[in-house]
Amino acid sequence: MGVYIPGVSSLAEEVFEGDGDHVVLLDGIAHDGRDMRALGNFLSGQGFRVVAIGYPSTRHPIERLATEYVPMRMRKFIPEDGRPIHFVTHSMGGIVLRRMLAEKPLPRLGRAVQIAPPNHGSPVADFLRDIAAYRWYFGPAGQQLGTGADSVPLNLPPADFDVGVIAGNVSVDPWFDPLFDSPHDGKVSVASARLEGMRDFIAVPHSHYFIHRRRPVHELALKYLRTGRFR
């Protein structure tokens, strides 16, 4: 089981002990490490040492989260033991990872799995960005996840690291359906989840809210971490 650890800005982080490689979990905007608990428990049960990092996702731009906060928490919770460091991300966590790796290579980087990442932005962010309540709640990072010229995902380079992508193709957000013209998970289209340079890709019948909590998705992530393939 995970153990709560005080995190920056009172955000919860959890460490799931194991004897194998390290896995860093990065959740999406407006969530903290606790939301990845089921995945953390699953991967630690398979032998990995897992750290679910909480970061102040609604308080700062993606650039600062990726180059200051997440590396700082990694230095605190991941020892210099030479073991590879893998990543499993959900939603905006995948963009934070890409931005972090674009800034500075990680010498011990292993494999990465992105779950429901808006790699080409989301029309939902475009639709909501001018609503005051959205700007207040999701902060500057929420303004950077759209499909316009200021989109962080669209301005990042292709992947030059070992990454596989899991997309959802079922929505529980019917009010956003008119914003999409292809299969989507309610927030991100299957097409937007794809990433140039990825090593493998799979779409599964889950929605954006719950995809990272589903056991079949955990098993897909585990398979990729071990083999570099989903199938």
N, C-alpha and C positions, 0 to 999 in steps of 0.2 A: 504493500500500500504506500501511497505517497505521504510525505510529511510536509505540512505547511511551513513555509519560510517567508518571513517578511520581505517584501520586494519594494522596488522603487515606487514612490507615490502610492503606497499602501496596496499595491497590486500583489495578489497571491502568486507564489511560485511553488512548484512541487518537484521533489527529487524522488525518483523511483530507483532504488538500488539494484544493481546487477553487476556481474563480473565481466561482461563483455564490452564491446565497443560502446561509445557514447552516442546518444541520440538526443538532439535538441528539438523540442516541440515549440512551434510558434503559431499561435492562434491568430484570428483575424481581428478586425477593428472592434472595439468596445467589449472585448473579452479578455480574460486573464488565464493563467496557467491551469486553473481548476477546470476549465471547460474541456481540457484535453485529458482529463483524469482517466477515462476509460481506455483511451489509446495508450497512455503511459503505463497503466497497470498491465495491459496486454503485452506490450513490448518488453517490459521488465520481466514478465513471466517467461519470456523467450530468451532471457539472458542479457539483454542490453541494460546499460545504466542510462536512465532517461532523466532529462531535466526539462520540465515544462516552464518556459520563461514567461513571466508576466511583464509587460512593458506598457507605458502610458500612451496607448495608441490613439486616444482622442485629444491629446494635449499638444502634440508636436507634429511637424511635417515628417513624412516618411524618411527623408534624408537624415534627419537627426536621430530618429529611432534606429535606423540601420547602421549609422556610423558611430553613435555614442552609446545609446542605452543597451541595445542587445549585445554588442561586444563586451561592454562593462559587466553585464550579468554573466556572460559566458566565462569571463576571466575569474569571476567569483566562484562559480559552481562546477567548473570543469578543470580537473587537475592536469598538470603537465606530466602525463604518464605515457605519452607516445601513442596512445590508442586512437584510432580514427574517430572523427566526429561526423556523424550523419545528421540529417535534418528531415523532419516531417512537418509540413506546414499546412495551415488551413486558410483559405481566402487571402486577405491582405498579408498574412504572414509570409506567403510565397513571394510577394513583391518586396517585402522587407529583406528577405533572404537574397533575392536577386540584386537589390541595391547595395547590400552589404558586401557581396562578393564582387560587384563591379568596382567598389571603392578599393578593396584590398583583398588579395587572395588569402585563403585560409590553408596553411601548410598541411594540416592533418585532415583536410576535407575528404569525407567518404562519399556516400551517395545521398541524394535528396529525393524526397517525394513531395510533390505539390498536390494538395487536395483542393479542388474547386478554386483555382487561382484566377483572378481577373488579369491574365497576362496581356490582354489587349484592351483593358478597361471595361467598364460596365455602363450600359445606358441607364441603369437605375441611378447611378451617381450623377449622370448628366441631368436626369429628370428632377432629382431632389436638391441639387446644389444651390438653387436660389431660394429655397425654403428656409426661413430663419431658424426654425426648430432643428432642422437637419444640420445646419452649419454650427449651431450651438452644441448639439449633442455629439456630433462626430468630429468636430474640430477641423484643423487644417488638413489632416490626412484624408478626411472624407471628401475634400475638394480635389484630391489628386488621383482619384481612382476612376475618372471618367474616360471619355474617348477623344477629348479635345487636345489642343496644342500643349496644354499644361499637364497632360496625363503622365504621371511617373512611369507606369508600366510601358507605355508606348515609346518612351524615351530611353529605355534600358537596352543594352546590347543583347544579342542572342545568348543562349546558355553555352558556356564553355566548360561546364562541369557536368557530372553524371547525374541526370535528373529524369525522373519519370513523373507523368501527370495523370491524375485521376479526376475526371470531370463528372458532374451530375447532370442528368437529363430529365428530372422530374421536378415540377414546381408545386409549391404550396402557397404561392403568391399570385393568385389569379389577377389581382389588380395591376401587376406589372407585365402580364402576358403581352399586352399590345405593344410593349417596347421592343419585343424580340420578333424576329422573322425566321428563327431556326431553333432547334432544341436547346433548352436551357434549364437551369436549376432554380430559377426564380430571381437570381441576382447576376449570374454569369452564364453566358452561352457556352455551349460545348466548343464552338469555334474559338471563342475568346480564351478559353483555358489552354489551348494548344500553344506551344512555345517552340520557336525555332531553335534547334540544337538539342531538343529533348531526345532521350534514348528510347522511350516507350510511352504509350498513351492508351488509356482505356476509359470508356464512359460507362457509368453504372446508374441504375434507377433509384437515385436518392436526391433529395433536395439540398439546397445550400445550407439550411439551418442545421440539418442532422447528419449530413454525409460523413463527417469526421467522427461521429459517435457510433457508427454501424460496424458490427463485427466483420462482415465481408470486406469492408474497406480496410479495416485493421489488418486483415490477412493479406490483402493485396499489397499494402505498404510493407509488411514484413517480407513478403516474397521479393519485392524489389530491393529492399535493403540487403537481402542475402544473395540475390542472383543477378540483379540488374535488369530484371524483366518481370512483367506482371503475369505472364502466361507461362 
